Amino acid sequence: MVYNFFLICGGFGLMKKKIVGLGIKIISFSVGYIDIIKKKNLIFKLCGSYCSLTESGKREMMKWYSYNSHVPITVIPCCTDMQLFSITSLEEKEKARNLLGLSQNNLIISYLGSLGAWYMLNEMLAFFKILKKSYSDAIFLFITHSDPEEIVKKLEKFALSRNDVMIIKASRKEVPVFTKASDINISFIQPVYSKISSSPTKLGEVLALGIPVISNSGVGDVAEIIKNINAGLIIEKFNDDEYKK
């Protein structure tokens, strides 16, 4: 009996290096997983189609020894719910600030999502410290389900006070409501090898709200997207001189 099948492959090599990028010692994997990694080249040769979350990931896959140039690569980035995340009106921004007890005159920079692992909290606080020198009344709004103590315990290191930040949790429906209080959104992610294939959902969500983004290069197509649509600023190096620009 002969079976016909069509195999679609993603970035196994990038997957493997995610763990290395985090600096976590690999102790054990299931036998099945290890077998797949060992046979990555064979699997790629059998594929009828390749899939990547990013154009950057696609370009990297095309360098692999096992890449077959006759097999198409489809890029399917993460998507955004455009009905939930819609352009921010002045009235919505004012309402969001009233709900949070924030002044209409403060500069509000926000961070959306979890902390730890890939997300560079120290570097974002260092950026905010520089920003405060020009905008003394600026507030850093964290919309996160992570432990607030992760943020609070680092404030003194960056000469920041508890009054300089607001940390809140939000449900899925509340996320766009509260994020609309922002003037700017920031997201620094470790630019390690595996992040070539990263397509941050929150980037699309924040851009859908019409809020400019400050992010870093080396993460999927983030820099290319932000530069192409003039939607914010890209940080190339994590130091004070770069932040002052």
C-alpha positions as CSV (number, residue, x, y, z in Angstrom):
1,M,0.0,0.0,0.0
2,V,1.3,3.5,-0.9
3,Y,0.4,6.6,1.0
4,N,0.7,10.1,-0.4
5,F,1.5,12.8,2.1
6,F,2.4,16.5,2.0
7,L,4.8,17.5,4.7
8,I,5.1,21.2,5.8
9,C,8.2,22.1,7.8
10,G,9.0,25.0,10.1
11,G,12.3,26.2,11.6
12,F,13.5,23.2,13.7
13,G,17.0,24.6,13.8
14,L,15.8,27.9,15.2
15,M,13.6,26.1,17.7
16,K,16.5,24.2,19.1
17,K,18.5,27.4,19.6
18,K,15.8,29.1,21.6
19,I,16.9,27.1,24.6
20,V,20.5,28.0,24.0
21,G,19.6,31.6,23.6
22,L,18.1,31.7,27.1
23,G,21.2,30.3,28.6
24,I,19.4,27.3,30.0
25,K,21.3,24.0,30.3
26,I,19.7,21.3,28.3
27,I,19.2,18.3,30.6
28,S,16.9,16.1,28.8
29,F,14.3,15.9,26.0
30,S,11.9,13.3,25.0
31,V,13.4,10.6,22.8
32,G,11.0,11.6,20.0
33,Y,12.1,15.3,20.1
34,I,15.8,14.4,20.0
35,D,15.2,12.1,17.1
36,I,13.4,14.9,15.2
37,I,16.3,17.3,15.7
38,K,18.8,14.7,14.6
39,K,16.8,14.1,11.5
40,K,16.2,17.7,10.7
41,N,18.1,17.6,7.4
42,L,16.3,14.5,6.3
43,I,12.9,16.0,7.2
44,F,13.6,19.2,5.3
45,K,14.5,17.2,2.2
46,L,11.1,15.5,2.4
47,C,9.1,18.7,2.8
48,G,6.6,19.8,0.1
49,S,6.5,23.3,1.6
50,Y,8.4,25.4,4.2
51,C,6.8,27.8,6.6
52,S,8.3,30.7,8.6
53,L,6.8,33.4,10.9
54,T,9.2,36.0,9.4
55,E,11.0,37.1,6.3
56,S,14.2,37.1,8.4
57,G,13.5,33.5,9.3
58,K,12.9,32.7,5.6
59,R,16.3,34.2,4.6
60,E,18.0,32.2,7.3
61,M,16.3,28.9,6.3
62,M,17.5,29.5,2.7
63,K,21.1,29.3,4.0
64,W,20.6,25.8,5.5
65,Y,22.4,22.9,3.9
66,S,19.1,21.0,3.8
67,Y,17.2,23.8,2.1
68,N,15.7,22.8,-1.2
69,S,15.4,25.8,-3.5
70,H,12.6,24.2,-5.5
71,V,10.4,24.0,-2.4
72,P,8.4,27.3,-1.7
73,I,8.7,29.0,1.7
74,T,5.5,30.7,2.9
75,V,5.8,33.5,5.5
76,I,2.8,33.6,7.9
77,P,3.4,36.2,10.7
78,C,1.4,36.3,13.9
79,C,-2.0,38.1,13.5
80,T,-3.8,40.9,15.3
81,D,-7.5,41.1,16.1
82,M,-8.3,44.4,14.4
83,Q,-11.8,44.6,15.9
84,L,-10.4,44.5,19.4
85,F,-7.3,46.6,18.7
86,S,-8.4,49.7,16.9
87,I,-7.0,53.2,16.3
88,T,-6.9,55.3,19.5
89,S,-9.1,58.4,19.5
90,L,-8.3,61.4,21.7
91,E,-11.5,60.6,23.7
92,E,-10.4,57.0,24.3
93,K,-6.9,58.1,25.4
94,E,-8.5,60.6,27.8
95,K,-10.9,57.9,29.1
96,A,-8.0,55.4,29.6
97,R,-6.0,57.9,31.6
98,N,-9.0,58.7,33.8
99,L,-9.6,55.0,34.4
100,L,-6.0,54.6,35.5
101,G,-5.9,57.9,37.5
102,L,-3.2,59.3,35.2
103,S,-2.8,63.0,34.3
104,Q,-3.7,64.0,30.8
105,N,-0.4,66.0,30.8
106,N,2.1,63.2,31.7
107,L,4.1,61.4,29.1
108,I,3.1,57.8,29.3
109,I,5.4,55.0,28.0
110,S,4.0,51.5,28.3
111,Y,5.1,48.0,28.2
112,L,2.7,45.2,27.3
113,G,3.1,41.5,28.2
114,S,5.1,39.2,30.4
115,L,8.6,39.8,31.8
116,G,11.6,37.6,32.2
117,A,13.3,35.2,29.8
118,W,13.5,37.1,26.5
119,Y,12.4,40.5,27.7
120,M,15.0,43.0,28.7
121,L,13.6,44.8,31.8
122,N,17.0,46.3,32.9
123,E,17.6,47.9,29.5
124,M,14.0,49.2,29.3
125,L,14.4,50.8,32.8
126,A,17.8,52.3,31.7
127,F,16.0,53.8,28.7
128,F,13.3,55.2,30.9
129,K,15.9,56.7,33.3
130,I,17.3,58.7,30.3
131,L,13.8,59.7,29.2
132,K,13.0,61.1,32.6
133,K,15.9,63.6,32.3
134,S,13.9,65.3,29.5
135,Y,10.4,64.5,30.7
136,S,10.5,64.5,34.5
137,D,6.8,63.8,34.8
138,A,6.9,60.6,32.6
139,I,5.3,57.5,33.9
140,F,6.2,53.9,32.9
141,L,3.0,51.9,32.6
142,F,3.4,48.1,32.8
143,I,0.5,46.1,31.7
144,T,1.5,42.6,32.7
145,H,0.6,39.5,34.7
146,S,4.2,39.1,35.9
147,D,5.0,39.6,39.5
148,P,5.2,43.4,40.2
149,E,8.1,42.8,42.5
150,E,10.2,41.9,39.5
151,I,9.9,45.5,38.5
152,V,9.9,47.3,41.9
153,K,13.1,45.6,43.2
154,K,15.0,47.1,40.2
155,L,13.8,50.7,40.5
156,E,16.5,51.9,42.9
157,K,19.3,50.6,40.7
158,F,18.1,53.1,38.0
159,A,17.4,56.0,40.4
160,L,13.6,55.6,39.9
161,S,10.9,55.6,42.5
162,R,7.7,53.6,42.9
163,N,5.8,56.7,41.8
164,D,7.6,56.6,38.5
165,V,5.9,53.4,37.4
166,M,2.3,52.0,37.4
167,I,1.9,48.2,37.3
168,I,-1.5,46.7,36.4
169,K,-3.0,43.5,35.2
170,A,-5.5,43.4,32.4
171,S,-7.9,40.9,30.8
172,R,-7.8,40.4,27.1
173,K,-10.6,42.9,26.6
174,E,-9.0,45.4,28.9
175,V,-5.5,45.3,27.3
176,P,-6.4,47.7,24.4
177,V,-8.4,50.0,26.7
178,F,-5.5,50.6,29.1
179,T,-2.8,50.6,26.4
180,K,-4.6,53.5,24.8
181,A,-3.4,55.7,27.7
182,S,0.1,55.5,26.2
183,D,2.0,58.0,24.2
184,I,4.7,55.5,23.3
185,N,5.1,51.7,23.7
186,I,8.5,50.0,24.4
187,S,9.6,46.5,24.0
188,F,13.2,45.3,24.2
189,I,13.8,41.6,23.4
190,Q,17.1,39.7,23.5
191,P,18.4,39.7,19.9
192,V,19.6,36.1,20.0
193,Y,19.8,33.8,17.0
194,S,16.4,32.1,17.6
195,K,14.6,35.5,17.6
196,I,15.2,35.7,13.9
197,S,12.0,33.7,13.7
198,S,10.1,35.7,16.3
199,S,6.9,37.5,15.3
200,P,5.7,39.4,18.4
201,T,1.9,39.5,18.4
202,K,2.0,42.6,20.7
203,L,3.8,44.6,18.0
204,G,0.8,44.3,15.7
205,E,-1.6,45.0,18.5
206,V,0.1,48.2,19.5
207,L,0.6,49.4,16.0
208,A,-3.1,48.7,15.4
209,L,-3.8,51.1,18.2
210,G,-1.8,53.8,16.4
211,I,0.8,54.0,19.2
212,P,4.4,54.5,18.1
213,V,6.9,51.8,19.2
214,I,10.4,51.8,20.5
215,S,12.1,48.4,20.0
216,N,15.4,46.9,19.1
217,S,16.9,45.3,16.0
218,G,17.7,41.6,15.7
219,V,14.1,40.4,16.4
220,G,12.3,38.9,13.4
221,D,11.0,41.6,11.1
222,V,10.4,44.1,13.8
223,A,13.0,46.7,12.7
224,E,12.0,46.4,9.1
225,I,8.3,46.8,9.8
226,I,8.7,49.8,12.1
227,K,11.1,51.6,9.7
228,N,9.0,50.8,6.6
229,I,5.8,52.4,8.0
230,N,7.6,55.1,10.1
231,A,6.0,53.7,13.2
232,G,8.6,54.4,15.9
233,L,12.3,54.1,16.7
234,I,14.7,51.2,16.5
235,I,17.5,50.8,19.1
236,E,20.7,49.2,17.7
237,K,22.8,49.2,20.9
238,F,21.8,49.0,24.5
239,N,23.7,52.0,26.0
240,D,22.9,55.6,27.2
241,D,24.3,57.2,24.1
242,E,21.9,55.3,21.9
243,Y,19.0,56.0,24.2
244,K,19.7,59.8,24.1
245,K,19.2,59.9,20.3
